[in-house]
Amino acid sequence: MWRRPFLTIFLSAALTLPALAFDRPFPAPTKRGQMTPGAHPEIVIDGKQRRLSPGARIWNENNLIEMPAALRGSNLVVNYTEDTQGEIDRVWILTKQEASQPVAKQINPMQR
């Protein structure tokens, strides 16, 4: 009788552990900067006022979508991309481990 709960717990743990260790591949035109959120759609990257594109997406450290109005903090280390008009269209808030690596090492080799 005790085998079924043990097996269920073991399988659940075994299936969730790989999800905790992931590398986020970033597209080739990715840039690095320090972001401070502002009044939507404005943000500050590296001390310069920038604008989020209408369809901008922001991912937090856990790779979950973050709403611009919910962002808190300042000088968040981010990777970001720009659209053809120069607006920011994708932002990834980096973990300390990701921030310590150079951007070139994080670029997805399939998109170069």
C-alpha positions as CSV (number, residue, x, y, z in Angstrom):
1,M,0.0,0.0,0.0
2,W,2.8,2.5,0.8
3,R,4.4,1.9,-2.6
4,R,1.9,3.9,-4.6
5,P,2.3,7.2,-2.7
6,F,6.1,6.8,-2.6
7,L,6.2,6.1,-6.4
8,T,3.9,9.1,-7.1
9,I,6.1,11.5,-5.0
10,F,9.3,10.1,-6.6
11,L,8.0,10.5,-10.1
12,S,6.8,14.0,-9.4
13,A,10.1,15.0,-8.1
14,A,12.0,13.4,-10.9
15,L,9.9,15.2,-13.5
16,T,10.1,18.6,-12.0
17,L,13.9,18.7,-11.3
18,P,14.9,19.2,-15.0
19,A,12.5,22.1,-15.2
20,L,14.4,24.0,-12.6
21,A,17.7,23.9,-14.5
22,F,17.2,25.6,-17.8
23,D,19.2,27.9,-20.1
24,R,17.3,30.7,-21.8
25,P,18.5,31.0,-25.3
26,F,18.4,34.6,-26.5
27,P,18.1,35.7,-30.1
28,A,21.1,37.1,-32.0
29,P,20.4,40.8,-31.8
30,T,20.3,40.7,-28.0
31,K,21.8,43.6,-26.1
32,R,22.6,43.9,-22.3
33,G,21.7,46.9,-20.1
34,Q,20.4,48.1,-16.8
35,M,16.7,48.8,-16.7
36,T,14.6,50.9,-14.4
37,P,10.8,50.7,-15.0
38,G,8.9,53.9,-15.6
39,A,5.3,54.9,-16.4
40,H,4.2,52.5,-19.1
41,P,5.3,52.4,-22.0
42,E,8.4,54.3,-20.9
43,I,11.4,52.6,-19.4
44,V,15.0,53.7,-18.7
45,I,17.8,51.6,-20.0
46,D,21.4,52.6,-19.2
47,G,20.2,56.0,-18.1
48,K,18.4,56.7,-21.4
49,Q,14.6,57.1,-21.7
50,R,13.3,54.3,-24.0
51,R,9.9,53.2,-25.1
52,L,8.3,49.7,-25.1
53,S,6.8,48.7,-28.4
54,P,3.0,48.0,-28.3
55,G,3.5,44.2,-28.2
56,A,6.5,44.2,-25.9
57,R,7.0,41.2,-23.7
58,I,8.9,41.1,-20.4
59,W,10.1,37.9,-18.8
60,N,11.2,37.7,-15.2
61,E,14.0,35.7,-13.7
62,N,11.8,32.6,-13.6
63,N,11.0,33.0,-17.4
64,L,7.4,34.0,-16.6
65,I,5.7,36.9,-18.3
66,E,5.8,40.1,-16.2
67,M,3.3,42.9,-16.7
68,P,5.1,46.3,-17.1
69,A,3.0,47.9,-14.4
70,A,4.0,45.2,-11.9
71,L,7.8,45.8,-12.3
72,R,9.6,47.0,-9.2
73,G,13.2,48.0,-8.6
74,S,15.9,49.9,-10.3
75,N,19.0,49.0,-12.3
76,L,17.7,45.5,-13.1
77,V,20.2,43.7,-15.3
78,V,18.4,42.8,-18.5
79,N,18.9,41.4,-22.0
80,Y,16.7,43.1,-24.5
81,T,15.9,43.4,-28.2
82,E,14.7,46.3,-30.3
83,D,12.2,46.4,-33.2
84,T,12.8,48.1,-36.5
85,Q,11.6,51.5,-35.1
86,G,14.1,51.3,-32.2
87,E,11.5,50.5,-29.5
88,I,12.2,47.7,-27.0
89,D,10.1,44.7,-27.9
90,R,11.5,41.9,-25.7
91,V,13.1,42.1,-22.2
92,W,14.5,39.4,-20.1
93,I,15.3,40.2,-16.4
94,L,18.4,38.2,-15.7
95,T,19.4,36.1,-12.7
96,K,22.7,36.8,-11.0
97,Q,24.2,33.8,-12.8
98,E,23.0,34.9,-16.2
99,A,24.2,38.5,-15.6
100,S,27.7,37.2,-14.9
101,Q,28.0,35.6,-18.3
102,P,28.7,37.7,-21.4
103,V,25.8,38.2,-23.9
104,A,27.7,36.5,-26.7
105,K,27.8,33.2,-24.7
106,Q,24.0,33.3,-24.2
107,I,23.0,33.8,-27.8
108,N,21.2,30.9,-29.3
109,P,23.6,29.4,-31.9
110,M,20.6,28.3,-34.1
111,Q,19.6,32.0,-34.7
112,R,23.0,33.5,-35.6
